[in-house]
């Protein structure tokens, strides 16, 4: 590694100084025959050389100290830059026009854009372009301009692949030495997992409440239902086939049986299930479900398309429960396509983060009527349904949700009215012990 210039200078000066000392040490040999004038001139030159050497050494010392200080400052700057760049949170700076100036690895991990892709684009490109979002961004800018900062503001943003990101924003105004605003510094914490966890907790609380309700209702309903059904069957036995009352009694028996099945489903839903985990082939389970409903799908003029990953890993699951979950979703899809349509089922391996590990993702999409955005957040609520009266009790997706949750997975619904609905189920890949 080459020597720094100041070190070379110092060595040269030290050599010169050593030579001068050697020469000056021999003064008595050649000055004793010289004149007084020559001696004075000699002393003047010697003093000048002394001064020059001392100054050179002092300058070298100053240069060395300055270089050391610059190295310390550089190391500190690199250390701070390393902290900022490798932070798990997004740390972004924008100029006064709102254009992105810097972009760290945390931002890349949250939003999916590389630094080259995003620097120079306006910060608003990380939001959906809707009147509501535009109004919110305008309000944020007003607050930051007035206060100079904004802390922990929660807002919905979008990633490169258009997935929603629940963000916690903190803004700070950047100013120059004269106090003039030159841009903003933005720290974004990804609250998506926390938001999903809160939603799952709320949903779990609803399911617990329904379970408690079902347990109480079932005992109160079963006894009168049995009395009604038993009396109707007894009266039916004493009537002639052509009696007009036969049809009414059969209707009573049929409706009591329907209510009994509904209450039984409630009881099954409320009663804790002991899951029997074993290695399960998700692709095979989906094929079994499609084989089971194939006649109904053909009758409804629904085309089935599949894209199943042949290298999909096995998961640890209760195959009966999981097939029930898939069946409920498929039935919902076919009922949403009364005039026919396309049912698409796909599987793939998915990675959310290093901590989540490998996961299996199942997508069941239809081209049905879709669900209004005002109702999408209620889709897993017990007894919520958009179907006509008598067409369903609204427990299918609720039961599917509970089964997937019991397996440590997640389920979400994306839907557009008159375009279709996609249900995405994600299950962790767990190996047999």
Wavefront OBJ file of the C-alpha trace (Angstrom):
o trace
v 0.000 0.000 0.000
v 1.638 3.354 -1.039
v 2.779 5.743 1.686
v 0.828 8.964 2.223
v 2.537 12.105 0.918
v 2.987 13.574 4.384
v 4.970 10.509 5.452
v 7.295 10.824 2.441
v 7.814 14.527 3.173
v 8.569 13.794 6.806
v 11.206 11.179 5.918
v 12.891 13.565 3.445
v 12.960 16.371 6.015
v 14.382 14.053 8.666
v 17.159 12.914 6.277
v 18.003 16.521 5.399
v 17.965 17.454 9.072
v 20.299 14.556 9.883
v 22.691 15.642 7.131
v 22.694 19.205 8.407
v 23.438 18.030 11.929
v 26.335 16.006 10.574
v 27.664 18.992 8.681
v 27.190 21.317 11.619
v 28.972 18.847 13.820
v 32.103 19.338 11.720
v 31.954 23.156 11.883
v 35.164 23.493 13.914
v 37.154 21.764 11.143
v 36.437 24.252 8.363
v 35.377 27.492 10.155
v 38.545 28.076 12.185
v 40.364 29.471 9.118
v 37.372 31.506 7.811
v 36.784 35.252 8.222
v 34.300 36.823 10.629
v 32.053 37.919 7.737
v 31.868 34.427 6.337
v 31.088 33.116 9.814
v 28.136 35.536 10.191
v 26.774 34.592 6.785
v 27.151 30.943 7.705
v 25.197 31.435 10.940
v 22.402 33.248 9.040
v 22.076 30.405 6.537
v 22.119 27.891 9.368
v 19.302 29.726 11.221
v 17.228 29.891 8.028
v 17.715 26.190 7.470
v 16.815 25.453 11.102
v 13.630 27.485 10.746
v 12.756 25.790 7.452
v 13.181 22.297 8.924
v 11.137 23.144 12.026
v 8.359 24.637 9.872
v 8.412 21.602 7.584
v 8.063 19.282 10.581
v 5.229 21.437 11.979
v 3.423 21.449 8.624
v 3.796 17.680 8.368
v 2.376 17.295 11.884
v -0.592 19.524 11.009
v -1.215 17.558 7.797
v -1.043 14.299 9.738
v -3.516 15.573 12.350
v -5.858 16.877 9.619
v -5.739 13.600 7.751
v -6.500 11.688 10.942
v -9.472 13.993 11.641
v -10.777 13.544 8.110
v -10.503 9.764 8.480
v -12.470 9.856 11.751
v -15.161 12.062 10.183
v -15.310 9.815 7.112
v -15.639 6.689 9.256
v -18.438 8.293 11.289
v -20.234 9.370 8.130
v -19.912 5.876 6.677
v -21.153 4.383 9.950
v -24.211 6.652 10.003
v -24.841 6.063 6.284
v -24.613 2.316 6.901
v -27.192 2.553 9.707
v -29.575 4.552 7.501
v -29.103 2.396 4.415
v -29.560 -0.925 6.228
v -32.431 0.121 8.473
v -35.467 -2.188 8.345
v -37.657 0.921 8.148
v -37.900 2.967 4.968
v -35.836 6.159 5.257
v -36.495 8.465 2.320
v -35.561 12.049 1.512
v -37.368 14.267 -0.986
v -36.495 17.631 -2.473
v -38.707 20.700 -2.084
v -40.806 19.600 -5.096
v -41.574 16.213 -3.501
v -39.288 14.196 -5.796
v -37.489 11.279 -4.136
v -33.785 12.018 -3.601
v -32.581 9.073 -1.496
v -33.925 5.557 -0.934
v -32.545 2.981 1.509
v -32.704 -0.829 1.583
v -35.597 -0.752 4.054
v -37.675 1.188 1.510
v -36.653 -1.288 -1.180
v -37.793 -4.187 1.008
v -41.153 -2.603 1.838
v -42.104 -1.244 -1.588
v -40.108 -3.437 -3.993
v -38.526 -0.556 -5.967
v -34.755 -0.397 -6.349
v -32.979 2.911 -5.864
v -32.438 3.310 -9.614
v -36.152 2.732 -10.296
v -37.561 5.208 -7.777
v -35.093 8.101 -7.356
v -36.406 11.107 -9.263
v -40.040 10.012 -9.127
v -42.575 11.937 -7.075
v -43.344 10.623 -3.595
v -47.071 10.508 -4.446
v -46.360 7.583 -6.825
v -46.321 5.369 -3.705
v -50.044 6.038 -3.188
v -53.193 5.038 -5.050
v -54.369 7.945 -7.185
v -57.818 8.501 -5.695
v -59.605 11.724 -4.628
v -59.432 10.524 -1.013
v -55.700 9.808 -1.121
v -54.997 13.087 -2.938
v -56.876 14.976 -0.213
v -54.950 13.154 2.528
v -51.577 13.891 0.887
v -52.509 17.555 0.522
v -53.440 17.678 4.211
v -50.140 15.990 5.186
v -48.150 18.563 3.192
v -50.060 21.399 4.851
v -49.335 20.031 8.344
v -45.633 19.494 7.589
v -45.314 22.988 6.085
v -46.996 24.516 9.132
v -45.395 22.481 11.945
v -42.222 21.304 10.269
v -42.913 17.689 11.226
v -45.569 14.963 11.417
v -45.393 11.870 13.653
v -46.880 8.367 13.336
v -49.509 9.063 10.693
v -51.133 5.836 9.479
v -52.070 5.651 5.822
v -52.483 3.063 3.085
v -49.731 2.970 0.433
v -48.982 0.635 -2.488
v -45.919 -1.405 -3.428
v -44.413 -1.944 -6.861
v -46.589 -5.039 -7.426
v -49.645 -2.953 -6.322
v -50.054 -4.714 -2.959
v -51.405 -2.589 -0.122
v -48.935 -1.421 2.517
v -50.227 -0.104 5.840
v -47.652 2.581 6.573
v -46.800 4.576 9.661
v -45.335 7.872 8.410
v -43.111 10.357 10.225
v -42.126 13.530 8.343
v -39.496 16.140 9.154
v -38.763 19.313 7.201
v -35.169 19.678 5.972
v -33.739 23.222 6.066
v -30.479 24.874 4.955
v -28.218 27.026 7.152
v -30.474 30.027 6.548
v -33.584 28.152 7.697
v -35.081 27.796 4.215
v -36.991 24.562 3.454
v -35.057 22.384 1.018
v -37.022 19.133 1.291
v -38.358 16.490 3.649
v -37.044 13.444 5.465
v -39.568 10.590 5.735
v -39.425 7.469 7.894
v -41.959 4.738 7.081
v -42.640 1.756 9.332
v -44.415 -1.177 7.662
v -47.511 -1.895 9.756
v -49.045 -4.400 7.316
v -48.367 -7.465 9.473
v -49.626 -5.679 12.582
v -52.784 -4.603 10.740
v -53.418 -8.136 9.527
v -52.812 -9.455 13.042
v -55.318 -6.970 14.485
v -57.899 -7.960 11.861
v -57.330 -11.636 12.642
v -57.723 -10.955 16.355
v -60.980 -9.078 15.736
v -62.219 -11.913 13.540
v -61.258 -14.469 16.188
v -63.215 -12.520 18.796
v -66.259 -12.581 16.512
v -65.896 -16.333 16.022
v -65.640 -16.884 19.773
v -68.795 -14.816 20.287
v -70.638 -16.826 17.624
v -69.457 -20.063 19.198
v -70.818 -19.034 22.580
v -74.084 -17.925 20.959
v -74.389 -21.160 19.001
v -73.864 -23.317 22.060
v -76.672 -21.510 23.883
v -79.067 -21.350 20.929
v -78.663 -24.997 19.961
v -79.970 -26.336 23.285
v -82.958 -23.977 23.132
v -83.812 -24.744 19.497
v -83.288 -28.499 19.217
v -86.078 -29.477 21.654
v -88.936 -27.479 20.041
v -87.701 -28.514 16.593
v -87.904 -32.180 17.557
v -91.430 -31.642 18.944
v -92.588 -29.860 15.756
v -91.002 -32.433 13.465
v -92.297 -35.370 15.531
v -95.876 -34.065 15.611
v -95.820 -33.321 11.881
v -94.627 -36.867 11.112
v -97.280 -38.303 13.454
v -100.073 -36.343 11.727
v -98.716 -37.322 8.320
v -99.005 -41.004 9.187
v -102.770 -40.698 9.667
v -103.516 -38.947 6.378
v -104.274 -40.278 2.955
v -101.760 -39.551 0.210
v -104.258 -37.419 -1.682
v -105.073 -35.295 1.355
v -104.189 -31.630 0.728
v -102.643 -31.352 4.173
v -99.884 -33.839 3.271
v -97.958 -31.236 1.266
v -98.094 -28.704 4.119
v -96.913 -31.250 6.670
v -94.075 -32.347 4.397
v -93.071 -28.713 4.046
v -93.028 -28.359 7.846
v -90.859 -31.466 8.180
v -88.508 -30.274 5.424
v -88.055 -26.839 7.000
v -87.450 -28.286 10.462
v -84.788 -30.549 8.969
v -83.179 -27.523 7.292
v -83.142 -25.619 10.592
v -81.769 -28.693 12.356
v -78.894 -28.901 9.864
v -78.190 -25.198 10.300
v -78.100 -25.545 14.085
v -75.913 -28.618 13.714
v -73.495 -26.613 11.595
v -73.489 -23.974 14.309
v -72.701 -26.641 16.877
v -69.912 -28.027 14.709
v -68.593 -24.517 14.320
v -68.717 -23.806 18.066
v -67.362 -27.151 19.207
v -63.534 -27.270 19.426
v -62.072 -29.567 16.790
v -59.064 -31.726 17.408
v -57.058 -31.406 14.225
v -55.235 -34.481 13.014
v -52.148 -33.172 11.272
v -50.406 -35.211 8.610
v -48.462 -34.472 5.438
v -50.951 -33.244 2.862
v -50.753 -32.686 -0.894
v -52.656 -29.430 -1.505
v -52.865 -30.062 -5.260
v -54.492 -33.448 -4.672
v -56.978 -31.924 -2.217
v -58.016 -29.298 -4.773
v -58.459 -31.958 -7.471
v -60.663 -33.954 -5.071
v -62.819 -30.885 -4.424
v -63.189 -30.185 -8.157
v -64.140 -33.822 -8.838
v -66.795 -33.594 -6.129
v -68.462 -30.449 -7.572
v -67.809 -31.219 -11.248
v -71.460 -32.108 -12.095
v -72.758 -28.877 -10.539
v -70.110 -26.784 -12.326
v -70.933 -28.360 -15.676
v -74.646 -27.781 -15.081
v -73.947 -24.125 -14.249
v -71.850 -23.775 -17.452
v -68.716 -22.915 -15.514
v -65.330 -23.553 -17.115
v -62.564 -24.699 -14.764
v -58.940 -23.690 -15.337
v -56.106 -24.944 -13.125
v -52.465 -23.967 -12.774
v -51.062 -26.238 -10.070
v -47.362 -26.090 -9.239
v -46.042 -29.639 -9.651
v -43.166 -28.916 -7.243
v -45.467 -27.696 -4.488
v -44.158 -28.911 -1.115
v -46.350 -30.923 1.237
v -47.899 -29.149 4.221
v -48.858 -30.431 7.664
v -52.656 -30.215 7.801
v -55.911 -31.960 8.614
v -56.879 -33.055 5.101
v -60.611 -33.386 5.845
v -60.838 -29.917 7.397
v -58.744 -28.321 4.673
v -60.773 -29.898 1.873
v -63.910 -28.586 3.618
v -62.390 -25.097 3.606
v -61.605 -25.279 -0.132
v -65.049 -26.717 -0.874
v -66.787 -23.804 0.873
v -64.783 -21.306 -1.185
v -65.464 -23.130 -4.478
v -69.203 -23.334 -3.694
v -69.249 -19.583 -3.034
v -67.519 -18.986 -6.381
v -69.919 -21.128 -8.387
v -72.958 -19.531 -6.710
v -71.566 -16.116 -7.708
v -71.592 -17.203 -11.394
v -75.281 -17.905 -11.924
v -74.992 -17.241 -15.665
v -71.798 -19.238 -16.119
v -68.191 -18.098 -16.063
v -64.654 -19.242 -15.362
v -63.272 -20.710 -12.144
v -59.468 -20.522 -11.955
v -57.492 -22.380 -9.287
v -53.730 -22.007 -8.950
v -51.039 -22.986 -6.449
v -47.518 -21.675 -5.941
v -44.673 -21.422 -3.434
v -44.470 -18.016 -1.795
v -42.011 -16.215 0.475
v -43.160 -13.177 2.475
v -40.025 -12.639 4.543
v -37.089 -14.500 5.994
v -38.927 -14.975 9.293
v -42.099 -16.356 7.674
v -40.192 -18.950 5.667
v -41.589 -21.009 2.820
v -45.354 -20.928 2.309
v -47.911 -22.422 -0.049
v -50.331 -20.044 -1.716
v -53.687 -21.147 -3.163
v -55.741 -18.774 -5.310
v -59.380 -19.489 -6.194
v -60.709 -16.878 -8.629
v -64.091 -16.514 -10.299
v -65.638 -14.193 -12.866
v -68.833 -13.736 -10.871
v -70.791 -10.763 -9.610
v -68.096 -9.658 -7.177
v -68.462 -7.988 -3.803
v -68.919 -4.298 -3.140
v -65.972 -2.656 -1.359
v -68.287 -1.549 1.442
v -68.924 -5.232 2.246
v -65.488 -6.744 1.562
v -64.343 -6.318 5.175
v -67.443 -8.217 6.387
v -67.013 -11.225 4.138
v -65.792 -13.505 6.964
v -68.367 -12.315 9.496
v -70.732 -15.078 10.674
v -74.136 -14.973 8.933
v -73.069 -12.227 6.532
v -74.188 -13.036 3.002
v -75.062 -11.172 -0.188
v -77.226 -14.075 -1.384
v -81.006 -14.035 -1.510
v -82.948 -15.319 1.495
v -82.884 -19.110 1.585
v -79.803 -19.337 -0.652
v -77.279 -19.608 2.180
v -76.707 -18.975 5.872
v -73.462 -17.036 5.492
v -71.290 -19.521 7.394
v -69.247 -21.024 4.539
v -66.418 -18.484 4.417
v -66.524 -18.056 8.193
v -65.844 -21.774 8.627
v -63.123 -21.623 5.955
v -61.515 -18.727 7.806
v -61.512 -20.637 11.087
v -60.002 -23.761 9.499
v -57.207 -21.815 7.781
v -56.499 -19.861 10.975
v -56.321 -23.118 12.972
v -53.601 -24.231 10.551
v -51.563 -21.065 11.146
v -52.389 -19.675 7.700
v -54.137 -16.615 6.351
v -57.012 -15.970 3.969
v -57.938 -12.791 2.145
v -60.473 -11.735 -0.477
v -59.992 -9.284 -3.364
v -63.078 -8.452 -5.365
v -64.439 -6.074 -7.995
v -68.153 -5.756 -8.720
v -69.128 -7.345 -12.072
v -65.523 -8.495 -12.619
v -64.984 -11.267 -10.103
v -63.499 -12.367 -6.801
v -60.182 -13.936 -5.839
v -59.739 -15.771 -2.540
v -56.101 -16.274 -1.543
v -55.202 -18.869 1.085
v -51.647 -18.985 2.433
v -50.416 -21.956 4.498
v -47.028 -22.399 6.168
v -44.889 -25.297 5.017
v -44.253 -27.412 8.112
v -42.209 -30.564 7.916
v -43.150 -33.722 9.752
v -41.338 -34.050 13.095
l 1 2 3 4 5 6 7 8 9 10 11 12 13 14 15 16 17 18 19 20 21 22 23 24 25 26 27 28 29 30 31 32 33 34 35 36 37 38 39 40 41 42 43 44 45 46 47 48 49 50 51 52 53 54 55 56 57 58 59 60 61 62 63 64 65 66 67 68 69 70 71 72 73 74 75 76 77 78 79 80 81 82 83 84 85 86 87 88 89 90 91 92 93 94 95 96 97 98 99 100 101 102 103 104 105 106 107 108 109 110 111 112 113 114 115 116 117 118 119 120 121 122 123 124 125 126 127 128 129 130 131 132 133 134 135 136 137 138 139 140 141 142 143 144 145 146 147 148 149 150 151 152 153 154 155 156 157 158 159 160 161 162 163 164 165 166 167 168 169 170 171 172 173 174 175 176 177 178 179 180 181 182 183 184 185 186 187 188 189 190 191 192 193 194 195 196 197 198 199 200 201 202 203 204 205 206 207 208 209 210 211 212 213 214 215 216 217 218 219 220 221 222 223 224 225 226 227 228 229 230 231 232 233 234 235 236 237 238 239 240 241 242 243 244 245 246 247 248 249 250 251 252 253 254 255 256 257 258 259 260 261 262 263 264 265 266 267 268 269 270 271 272 273 274 275 276 277 278 279 280 281 282 283 284 285 286 287 288 289 290 291 292 293 294 295 296 297 298 299 300 301 302 303 304 305 306 307 308 309 310 311 312 313 314 315 316 317 318 319 320 321 322 323 324 325 326 327 328 329 330 331 332 333 334 335 336 337 338 339 340 341 342 343 344 345 346 347 348 349 350 351 352 353 354 355 356 357 358 359 360 361 362 363 364 365 366 367 368 369 370 371 372 373 374 375 376 377 378 379 380 381 382 383 384 385 386 387 388 389 390 391 392 393 394 395 396 397 398 399 400 401 402 403 404 405 406 407 408 409 410 411 412 413 414 415 416 417 418 419 420 421 422 423 424 425 426 427 428 429 430 431 432 433
